[in-house]
Amino acid sequence: MHIQRRHRRLWLTISFFLPVLLMGGYFAYRGMAPFGSSSILTVDLGQQYVDFFSYLRSTLLHHPTSIFYSFSKGLGGEMWGTNAYYLFSPLNLILLPFAGKFLSAGILILVLIKYGLAGLSMAWLLDQTTEQHGGRLLAFSTPYSMMGWMIANQLNVLWLDVLWLLPLVIYGLLAILDGRGWRFYLAALAVTMIDNYYMAWMVALFTLLFAGWYLTTTKEPWRPRVTAFSRYLLASIGATTLAAVVLLPTVFALTKSKGTYTSTSVSFKWEYNPLKILAKFVPGSFNFDQMPSGQPNIYVGMLMVAGFLAYLLSRRDRWPARLSALLVTAFLVVSFVWSPLDLLWHLGQYPVWYPSRFSFVFCFWLIWLAARTLEPGTTFSWPVVLGVALIFLVGALPLFFNWVGSVNYISQNQLWIGAGFAAIAVVILTLRRQTSPALTDALIVLLAVCDVSTSAFTALNNISYVSQAEFGNYTAKLDAAVNTIKKGDQGLYRIAKDFMRTKDDPFQADYNAADHFSSTMEPSVSSFVGSIGQPAGDGFITYTNGTELTDSLLGFKYSLTANNNGKQADTQVLPLTSARYDWDRQTTLSSSKLITIKKNPTALPLAFGASDQILSLSKNTLDPLNYQSQIYQALAGKSTNDSLFKVQNFDHVTFINLHETTQITGAVLTKVDSAAPAAIRLTFKPTTNDPYYLTLGNGILDSVTITRNGKALNQYDTYRDTVAVSVADHAKGKSVTITMTLKKNSAWLQNVSLYRLNQASFMADYHKLAQSPLKITNYSSTKLSGTVKLKKGATTLMTTIPAAAGWHAMVDGRPVKLHKVLSTFWALKLTPGTHQVTFYFVPPLLIWGLLISLGAFAAFFALPWWQKVTARRRS
């Protein structure tokens, strides 16, 4: 018995290390850090998730309350629901030793461990519930851990835990359906929900299908089966209550962010030709074009497909079980291509990139049925073997003869390689009991491992990655600049910059700003940021187009300016995203080879005394600069009719190969000679040293390129609202020429206007608002306290804390009502004088969720123990 146990442990250990070695070898071959100069970072992993992992590290090591709320999330936002989607995997603790530029190496190690755990979990499930044991486990666990879904989504590290959790859930489900207890299933499903609610939803749907199929495999009467199914449903509800501490606050947060984009109308349509799915049964059937849209990544190897087909064609199970298996398979396939079911699997939202995210359950399904069929010593009749071969042949014809339409992710070589693997799989089905068991096992494992390895390496060769220098050097420079500021100022403020690697740079370097990209972006913040002239969208904001006024209003106390001017060719160049000539009036604190740190003398604190006019101000203009002026003047108690920004005329306009127009704003430019270059030059000479800004409509960069005095005018090019670009400051009497060169035959100068900020009026308003600052004495991510002395006329404490539910306020020891202003920020009504003010944040429904989870834990795990104690006393 002891030897047998050691033997099982040995093969389970190998099932972990085999995919780790295979994928680790590939990563080393590609030179990914720590093996070389490349990195595993690509697409969202490089543009989003790596920054979230850095945020998690900073949170756990330095300021734990940021797990609930963070001012690094845009202007500030709740994080409990965000973390439930991105960061609640316990495996993320592996990343704690990897700081800054070394984080990419830590992520690679994390991904390899998830590959290994997927193989181990599947091997353990099969070892416990099927006749597959020993070395044969590798034939199923390796294809599972290296399935097409895993290869295509390894960059979505936050989803990968589901591959090692799903087998545990299925084991618990089998136990509950067989009457062997419900606790394992309940605990496994609850852990899956806590780890990632999004993937857990897909697992829960699949358990419903799996349970329905499994109950058809038995000859028991219908009453025991109904009882078993009822136990499964009750345990599923119980798992939900156990996970309530995460689920309740997350659901609330989603209703205020991601959930606002949920589809409320269903289109009953086919998304693409279902025959295209056949191409996904070819090794390596994946490329970059398949990320934004495409077919499900379901490759598990030809042997697994052969085993699945043999299950349907043979008499391994009762005919009701095989029929229900066919129906489950059909339901999953239809879910890939029919919109209503696609929405169902994706929680009511069409995936933005990475289609058919639930296809991992289809891969599991194929492998599970194959493992159930390809048991040791199983003999298949010739009709079954020929049937499998015929299905392979019929399925291959549309691919070889290109009947499925354009498919650019497979080649003829891939088709022939796949055909070869399929032929070997069919031959293995013909092996009889008389064949050496050891030889048969070796052939099965060798085919399965070589097949999925070939597919994985071929698919990943189609993807490019961020170099380690591009990530590491940028991160090191940004961290150094931010740490320099923090050493001299440990207060609560925001930092702006004119360069950007990702919109989550604040997470990466642990500072406060107004940049963020995630699925849980609050719509009110995104809308406000867009309305004041910043790039914004449903899932992102970025502060690249600030003005001196917005820098002041939002408390941007420091700025980071790139010194490279885009000229350096080495990997340390900071990607420029904005032009901030108005920062010339800020005070320089320090300057390095690449970054200059400046201090803004007009930055307001996070909260300050203001006029109550702000409480009733409504947005009545689409002009971002006029809206900025209205906000600032309302805060200062001034009339909002006389804008701080004055429209300026260009002194001279030159049309080059263009039909002339009498106005600039809103003009449609058309080429005279469509074959020749065309441009318009707009020249002005400032009459003051005030800041000047140029507004640009949201589509103009699609049709023109813009330069200022012959140099590129840096501008982040993804935005939906009109933005304001700084073009001059302290430039009295100096000519400034804006040149717009057409990319096409015509261009619409949407909202192209020149403005001057009345510096004297702005400074007068600033000094009035700066008279009553909230002097913060203590702060954390979820609580800040301080003293404010409101001057006469200041009856409102204005904050730039986004108005998220969960914030509360105390004034002079008493709770007070928070008022939402500008549909975005919290403010308090106060009387002139000195007040002690405290703001604190508690995620909505967190306390209720915690109580429900604790109650469920006590009921499900303590109650049986109490019953045993009571029974002993009675006896």
Solvent accessible surface area in square Angstrom, and as a share of the most:
residue,aa,sasa,rsa
1,M,166,0.74
2,H,117,0.52
3,I,141,0.72
4,Q,104,0.46
5,R,116,0.42
6,R,150,0.55
7,H,90,0.40
8,R,80,0.29
9,R,146,0.53
10,L,96,0.48
11,W,61,0.21
12,L,27,0.14
13,T,66,0.38
14,I,53,0.27
15,S,0,0.00
16,F,38,0.16
17,F,97,0.41
18,L,38,0.19
19,P,0,0.00
20,V,26,0.15
21,L,122,0.61
22,L,42,0.21
23,M,0,0.00
24,G,12,0.11
25,G,42,0.40
26,Y,9,0.03
27,F,0,0.00
28,A,43,0.33
29,Y,165,0.63
30,R,65,0.24
31,G,17,0.16
32,M,0,0.00
33,A,7,0.05
34,P,80,0.51
35,F,103,0.43
36,G,37,0.35
37,S,93,0.60
38,S,27,0.17
39,S,0,0.00
40,I,2,0.01
41,L,0,0.00
42,T,9,0.06
43,V,31,0.18
44,D,29,0.15
45,L,0,0.00
46,G,0,0.00
47,Q,75,0.33
48,Q,7,0.03
49,Y,11,0.04
50,V,0,0.00
51,D,0,0.00
52,F,1,0.00
53,F,4,0.02
54,S,11,0.07
55,Y,7,0.03
56,L,13,0.07
57,R,52,0.19
58,S,13,0.08
59,T,1,0.00
60,L,65,0.32
61,L,83,0.41
62,H,121,0.54
63,H,58,0.26
64,P,85,0.53
65,T,46,0.27
66,S,3,0.02
67,I,36,0.18
68,F,58,0.24
69,Y,0,0.00
70,S,5,0.03
71,F,11,0.05
72,S,10,0.06
73,K,2,0.01
74,G,0,0.00
75,L,0,0.00
76,G,2,0.02
77,G,1,0.01
78,E,22,0.10
79,M,0,0.00
80,W,30,0.11
81,G,0,0.00
82,T,0,0.00
83,N,1,0.00
84,A,0,0.00
85,Y,8,0.03
86,Y,10,0.04
87,L,5,0.03
88,F,36,0.15
89,S,9,0.06
90,P,73,0.46
91,L,30,0.15
92,N,5,0.02
93,L,100,0.50
94,I,50,0.25
95,L,4,0.02
96,L,46,0.23
97,P,103,0.65
98,F,45,0.19
99,A,39,0.30
100,G,22,0.21
101,K,85,0.36
102,F,123,0.51
103,L,2,0.01
104,S,0,0.00
105,A,12,0.10
106,G,0,0.00
107,I,0,0.00
108,L,1,0.00
109,I,62,0.31
110,L,0,0.00
111,V,0,0.00
112,L,18,0.09
113,I,46,0.23
114,K,1,0.00
115,Y,0,0.00
116,G,0,0.00
117,L,40,0.20
118,A,0,0.00
119,G,0,0.00
120,L,56,0.28
121,S,10,0.06
122,M,0,0.00
123,A,0,0.00
124,W,64,0.22
125,L,0,0.00
126,L,0,0.00
127,D,5,0.03
128,Q,81,0.36
129,T,44,0.25
130,T,16,0.09
131,E,103,0.46
132,Q,0,0.00
133,H,80,0.36
134,G,9,0.08
135,G,20,0.20
136,R,14,0.05
137,L,1,0.01
138,L,12,0.06
139,A,0,0.00
140,F,0,0.00
141,S,0,0.00
142,T,0,0.00
143,P,0,0.00
144,Y,0,0.00
145,S,0,0.00
146,M,3,0.02
147,M,0,0.00
148,G,12,0.11
149,W,1,0.00
150,M,0,0.00
151,I,7,0.04
152,A,4,0.03
153,N,7,0.04
154,Q,6,0.02
155,L,6,0.03
156,N,0,0.00
157,V,0,0.00
158,L,9,0.04
159,W,3,0.01
160,L,0,0.00
161,D,1,0.01
162,V,3,0.02
163,L,0,0.00
164,W,38,0.13
165,L,3,0.01
166,L,0,0.00
167,P,0,0.00
168,L,43,0.22
169,V,0,0.00
170,I,0,0.00
171,Y,37,0.14
172,G,0,0.00
173,L,0,0.00
174,L,6,0.03
175,A,6,0.05
176,I,1,0.01
177,L,13,0.06
178,D,71,0.37
179,G,49,0.47
180,R,132,0.48
181,G,38,0.36
182,W,85,0.30
183,R,99,0.36
184,F,84,0.35
185,Y,1,0.00
186,L,2,0.01
187,A,39,0.30
188,A,11,0.08
189,L,1,0.00
190,A,5,0.04
191,V,69,0.39
192,T,2,0.01
193,M,21,0.09
194,I,60,0.31
195,D,8,0.04
196,N,5,0.02
197,Y,18,0.07
198,Y,6,0.02
199,M,2,0.01
200,A,3,0.02
201,W,88,0.31
202,M,0,0.00
203,V,0,0.00
204,A,29,0.23
205,L,30,0.15
206,F,0,0.00
207,T,1,0.01
208,L,81,0.40
209,L,37,0.19
210,F,0,0.00
211,A,0,0.00
212,G,34,0.33
213,W,1,0.00
214,Y,39,0.15
215,L,23,0.12
216,T,33,0.19
217,T,23,0.14
218,T,41,0.24
219,K,167,0.71
220,E,85,0.38
221,P,91,0.57
222,W,153,0.54
223,R,161,0.59
224,P,56,0.35
225,R,60,0.22
226,V,78,0.45
227,T,70,0.41
228,A,5,0.04
229,F,54,0.23
230,S,47,0.30
231,R,81,0.30
232,Y,6,0.02
233,L,74,0.37
234,L,124,0.62
235,A,7,0.05
236,S,23,0.15
237,I,109,0.55
238,G,3,0.03
239,A,0,0.00
240,T,58,0.34
241,T,41,0.24
242,L,23,0.11
243,A,0,0.00
244,A,6,0.05
245,V,30,0.17
246,V,6,0.03
247,L,29,0.14
248,L,54,0.27
249,P,5,0.03
250,T,1,0.01
251,V,83,0.48
252,F,54,0.23
253,A,9,0.07
254,L,27,0.13
255,T,75,0.44
256,K,109,0.46
257,S,3,0.02
258,K,26,0.11
259,G,28,0.27
260,T,73,0.42
261,Y,77,0.29
262,T,50,0.29
263,S,39,0.25
264,T,140,0.82
265,S,86,0.55
266,V,71,0.41
267,S,51,0.33
268,F,151,0.63
269,K,107,0.45
270,W,148,0.52
271,E,64,0.29
272,Y,42,0.16
273,N,65,0.33
274,P,59,0.37
275,L,83,0.42
276,K,49,0.21
277,I,11,0.06
278,L,47,0.24
279,A,0,0.00
280,K,1,0.01
281,F,47,0.19
282,V,6,0.04
283,P,2,0.01
284,G,1,0.01
285,S,8,0.05
286,F,10,0.04
287,N,21,0.11
288,F,95,0.39
289,D,75,0.39
290,Q,13,0.06
291,M,4,0.02
292,P,51,0.32
293,S,73,0.47
294,G,13,0.13
295,Q,14,0.06
296,P,0,0.00
297,N,13,0.07
298,I,1,0.00
299,Y,9,0.03
300,V,1,0.00
301,G,2,0.02
302,M,15,0.07
303,L,1,0.01
304,M,1,0.00
305,V,15,0.09
306,A,0,0.00
307,G,0,0.00
308,F,15,0.06
309,L,19,0.09
310,A,0,0.00
311,Y,0,0.00
312,L,34,0.17
313,L,76,0.38
314,S,14,0.09
315,R,218,0.80
316,R,86,0.31
317,D,17,0.09
318,R,74,0.27
319,W,168,0.59
320,P,31,0.19
321,A,0,0.00
322,R,48,0.18
323,L,86,0.43
324,S,17,0.11
325,A,0,0.00
326,L,89,0.44
327,L,110,0.54
328,V,12,0.07
329,T,13,0.08
330,A,46,0.35
331,F,65,0.27
332,L,0,0.00
333,V,46,0.27
334,V,49,0.28
335,S,0,0.00
336,F,2,0.01
337,V,2,0.01
338,W,71,0.25
339,S,0,0.00
340,P,21,0.13
341,L,27,0.13
342,D,9,0.04
343,L,9,0.05
344,L,75,0.37
345,W,1,0.00
346,H,0,0.00
347,L,68,0.34
348,G,18,0.18
349,Q,30,0.13
350,Y,86,0.33
351,P,30,0.19
352,V,124,0.71
353,W,82,0.29
354,Y,13,0.05
355,P,29,0.18
356,S,6,0.04
357,R,20,0.07
358,F,0,0.00
359,S,1,0.01
360,F,0,0.00
361,V,0,0.00
362,F,6,0.03
363,C,0,0.00
364,F,0,0.00
365,W,0,0.00
366,L,2,0.01
367,I,0,0.00
368,W,4,0.01
369,L,0,0.00
370,A,0,0.00
371,A,0,0.00
372,R,37,0.13
373,T,1,0.00
374,L,9,0.04
375,E,29,0.13
376,P,69,0.44
377,G,43,0.41
378,T,46,0.26
379,T,52,0.30
380,F,11,0.05
381,S,59,0.38
382,W,141,0.49
383,P,102,0.64
384,V,14,0.08
385,V,3,0.02
386,L,112,0.56
387,G,18,0.17
388,V,0,0.00
389,A,35,0.27
390,L,107,0.53
391,I,74,0.37
392,F,34,0.14
393,L,107,0.53
394,V,85,0.49
395,G,21,0.20
396,A,26,0.20
397,L,63,0.31
398,P,14,0.09
399,L,20,0.10
400,F,55,0.23
401,F,126,0.52
402,N,98,0.51
403,W,152,0.53
404,V,5,0.03
405,G,33,0.32
406,S,97,0.63
407,V,24,0.14
408,N,97,0.50
409,Y,11,0.04
410,I,27,0.14
411,S,53,0.34
412,Q,103,0.46
413,N,111,0.57
414,Q,22,0.10
415,L,11,0.06
416,W,160,0.56
417,I,77,0.39
418,G,2,0.02
419,A,37,0.29
420,G,33,0.32
421,F,28,0.12
422,A,11,0.08
423,A,56,0.44
424,I,84,0.42
425,A,0,0.00
426,V,22,0.13
427,V,89,0.51
428,I,14,0.07
429,L,3,0.02
430,T,31,0.18
431,L,41,0.21
432,R,75,0.27
433,R,166,0.61
434,Q,162,0.72
435,T,37,0.22
436,S,55,0.36
437,P,101,0.64
438,A,77,0.59
439,L,96,0.48
440,T,24,0.14
441,D,40,0.21
442,A,57,0.44
443,L,66,0.33
444,I,6,0.03
445,V,28,0.16
446,L,111,0.55
447,L,10,0.05
448,A,3,0.02
449,V,19,0.11
450,C,56,0.33
451,D,0,0.00
452,V,1,0.00
453,S,10,0.07
454,T,43,0.25
455,S,10,0.06
456,A,1,0.00
457,F,58,0.24
458,T,41,0.24
459,A,4,0.03
460,L,3,0.02
461,N,82,0.42
462,N,68,0.35
463,I,8,0.04
464,S,88,0.57
465,Y,37,0.14
466,V,24,0.14
467,S,40,0.26
468,Q,34,0.15
469,A,34,0.27
470,E,88,0.39
471,F,0,0.00
472,G,3,0.02
473,N,42,0.21
474,Y,6,0.02
475,T,0,0.00
476,A,42,0.33
477,K,75,0.32
478,L,0,0.00
479,D,32,0.16
480,A,59,0.45
481,A,8,0.06
482,V,0,0.00
483,N,71,0.36
484,T,67,0.39
485,I,7,0.04
486,K,68,0.29
487,K,168,0.71
488,G,72,0.70
489,D,25,0.13
490,Q,148,0.66
491,G,35,0.34
492,L,29,0.14
493,Y,27,0.10
494,R,6,0.02
495,I,2,0.01
496,A,4,0.03
497,K,13,0.06
498,D,12,0.06
499,F,1,0.01
500,M,17,0.08
501,R,27,0.10
502,T,3,0.02
503,K,35,0.15
504,D,1,0.01
505,D,1,0.01
506,P,0,0.00
507,F,3,0.01
508,Q,8,0.04
509,A,8,0.06
510,D,35,0.18
511,Y,7,0.03
512,N,30,0.15
513,A,1,0.01
514,A,1,0.00
515,D,12,0.06
516,H,0,0.00
517,F,56,0.24
518,S,1,0.01
519,S,36,0.23
520,T,2,0.01
521,M,2,0.01
522,E,21,0.09
523,P,42,0.26
524,S,52,0.34
525,V,2,0.01
526,S,1,0.01
527,S,65,0.42
528,F,7,0.03
529,V,2,0.01
530,G,1,0.01
531,S,17,0.11
532,I,1,0.00
533,G,0,0.00
534,Q,0,0.00
535,P,0,0.00
536,A,1,0.01
537,G,9,0.08
538,D,81,0.42
539,G,19,0.18
540,F,27,0.11
541,I,0,0.00
542,T,0,0.00
543,Y,10,0.04
544,T,6,0.04
545,N,3,0.02
546,G,0,0.00
547,T,0,0.00
548,E,12,0.05
549,L,0,0.00
550,T,0,0.00
551,D,3,0.01
552,S,0,0.00
553,L,1,0.01
554,L,1,0.01
555,G,7,0.06
556,F,3,0.01
557,K,60,0.26
558,Y,11,0.04
559,S,2,0.01
560,L,0,0.00
561,T,33,0.19
562,A,8,0.06
563,N,47,0.24
564,N,8,0.04
565,N,104,0.53
566,G,46,0.44
567,K,153,0.65
568,Q,56,0.25
569,A,110,0.85
570,D,71,0.37
571,T,77,0.45
572,Q,57,0.25
573,V,40,0.23
574,L,1,0.01
575,P,61,0.38
576,L,44,0.22
577,T,12,0.07
578,S,4,0.03
579,A,12,0.10
580,R,22,0.08
581,Y,67,0.25
582,D,3,0.01
583,W,7,0.02
584,D,86,0.44
585,R,60,0.22
586,Q,19,0.08
587,T,78,0.45
588,T,76,0.44
589,L,92,0.46
590,S,45,0.29
591,S,76,0.49
592,S,71,0.46
593,K,153,0.65
594,L,3,0.01
595,I,7,0.04
596,T,15,0.09
597,I,9,0.04
598,K,27,0.11
599,K,76,0.32
600,N,8,0.04
601,P,79,0.50
602,T,5,0.03
603,A,22,0.17
604,L,5,0.03
605,P,41,0.26
606,L,13,0.06
607,A,1,0.01
608,F,0,0.00
609,G,3,0.03
610,A,3,0.03
611,S,15,0.10
612,D,76,0.39
613,Q,70,0.31
614,I,0,0.00
615,L,50,0.25
616,S,95,0.61
617,L,33,0.17
618,S,76,0.49
619,K,92,0.39
620,N,117,0.60
621,T,27,0.16
622,L,161,0.80
623,D,31,0.16
624,P,4,0.03
625,L,0,0.00
626,N,45,0.23
627,Y,7,0.03
628,Q,1,0.00
629,S,1,0.00
630,Q,25,0.11
631,I,0,0.00
632,Y,0,0.00
633,Q,14,0.06
634,A,1,0.01
635,L,1,0.01
636,A,2,0.01
637,G,31,0.30
638,K,80,0.34
639,S,70,0.45
640,T,38,0.22
641,N,144,0.74
642,D,90,0.46
643,S,24,0.16
644,L,4,0.02
645,F,5,0.02
646,K,59,0.25
647,V,102,0.59
648,Q,44,0.20
649,N,133,0.68
650,F,31,0.13
651,D,95,0.49
652,H,113,0.50
653,V,46,0.27
654,T,45,0.26
655,F,38,0.16
656,I,61,0.31
657,N,37,0.19
658,L,10,0.05
659,H,101,0.45
660,E,139,0.62
661,T,43,0.25
662,T,149,0.86
663,Q,111,0.49
664,I,25,0.13
665,T,62,0.36
666,G,32,0.31
667,A,7,0.06
668,V,94,0.54
669,L,0,0.00
670,T,58,0.34
671,K,29,0.12
672,V,91,0.53
673,D,71,0.37
674,S,71,0.46
675,A,99,0.77
676,A,32,0.24
677,P,109,0.69
678,A,2,0.01
679,A,9,0.07
680,I,0,0.00
681,R,112,0.41
682,L,0,0.00
683,T,32,0.18
684,F,5,0.02
685,K,102,0.43
686,P,4,0.02
687,T,100,0.58
688,T,43,0.25
689,N,67,0.34
690,D,19,0.10
691,P,0,0.00
692,Y,5,0.02
693,Y,0,0.00
694,L,0,0.00
695,T,4,0.02
696,L,0,0.00
697,G,0,0.00
698,N,67,0.35
699,G,31,0.30
700,I,1,0.00
701,L,28,0.14
702,D,98,0.51
703,S,13,0.08
704,V,1,0.00
705,T,68,0.40
706,I,13,0.07
707,T,40,0.23
708,R,35,0.13
709,N,75,0.39
710,G,68,0.65
711,K,140,0.59
712,A,74,0.58
713,L,13,0.06
714,N,46,0.23
715,Q,25,0.11
716,Y,36,0.14
717,D,100,0.52
718,T,70,0.41
719,Y,18,0.07
720,R,102,0.37
721,D,48,0.25
722,T,16,0.09
723,V,0,0.00
724,A,1,0.00
725,V,3,0.01
726,S,1,0.01
727,V,0,0.00
728,A,0,0.00
729,D,10,0.05
730,H,88,0.39
731,A,8,0.06
732,K,123,0.52
733,G,45,0.44
734,K,127,0.54
735,S,62,0.40
736,V,2,0.01
737,T,34,0.20
738,I,0,0.00
739,T,25,0.14
740,M,0,0.00
741,T,52,0.30
742,L,13,0.07
743,K,111,0.47
744,K,115,0.49
745,N,85,0.44
746,S,49,0.31
747,A,5,0.04
748,W,134,0.47
749,L,0,0.00
750,Q,35,0.16
751,N,66,0.34
752,V,0,0.00
753,S,18,0.12
754,L,2,0.01
755,Y,16,0.06
756,R,44,0.16
757,L,0,0.00
758,N,38,0.19
759,Q,25,0.11
760,A,81,0.62
761,S,44,0.28
762,F,0,0.00
763,M,52,0.23
764,A,56,0.43
765,D,2,0.01
766,Y,26,0.10
767,H,105,0.47
768,K,97,0.41
769,L,3,0.01
770,A,35,0.27
771,Q,100,0.45
772,S,3,0.02
773,P,37,0.23
774,L,5,0.03
775,K,140,0.59
776,I,49,0.25
777,T,94,0.55
778,N,103,0.53
779,Y,93,0.35
780,S,41,0.27
781,S,17,0.11
782,T,17,0.10
783,K,106,0.45
784,L,1,0.01
785,S,23,0.15
786,G,2,0.02
787,T,37,0.21
788,V,0,0.00
789,K,125,0.53
790,L,6,0.03
791,K,88,0.37
792,K,195,0.83
793,G,53,0.51
794,A,12,0.09
795,T,46,0.26
796,T,0,0.00
797,L,0,0.00
798,M,0,0.00
799,T,0,0.00
800,T,1,0.00
801,I,1,0.00
802,P,4,0.03
803,A,19,0.15
804,A,21,0.16
805,A,48,0.37
806,G,12,0.11
807,W,9,0.03
808,H,80,0.36
809,A,3,0.02
810,M,56,0.25
811,V,12,0.07
812,D,78,0.40
813,G,59,0.56
814,R,183,0.67
815,P,104,0.66
816,V,55,0.31
817,K,148,0.63
818,L,22,0.11
819,H,40,0.18
820,K,113,0.48
821,V,2,0.01
822,L,18,0.09
823,S,82,0.53
824,T,3,0.02
825,F,0,0.00
826,W,35,0.12
827,A,0,0.00
828,L,1,0.00
829,K,121,0.51
830,L,17,0.08
831,T,91,0.53
832,P,68,0.43
833,G,28,0.27
834,T,82,0.48
835,H,22,0.10
836,Q,104,0.46
837,V,1,0.01
838,T,28,0.16
839,F,2,0.01
840,Y,73,0.28
841,F,9,0.04
842,V,54,0.31
843,P,8,0.05
844,P,32,0.20
845,L,74,0.37
846,L,22,0.11
847,I,97,0.49
848,W,162,0.57
849,G,0,0.00
850,L,75,0.37
851,L,100,0.50
852,I,70,0.36
853,S,11,0.07
854,L,104,0.52
855,G,41,0.40
856,A,10,0.08
857,F,118,0.49
858,A,51,0.40
859,A,48,0.37
860,F,52,0.22
861,F,62,0.26
862,A,48,0.37
863,L,88,0.44
864,P,20,0.13
865,W,158,0.55
866,W,126,0.44
867,Q,105,0.47
868,K,121,0.51
869,V,27,0.16
870,T,34,0.20
871,A,57,0.44
872,R,176,0.64
873,R,178,0.65
874,R,204,0.75
875,S,126,0.81
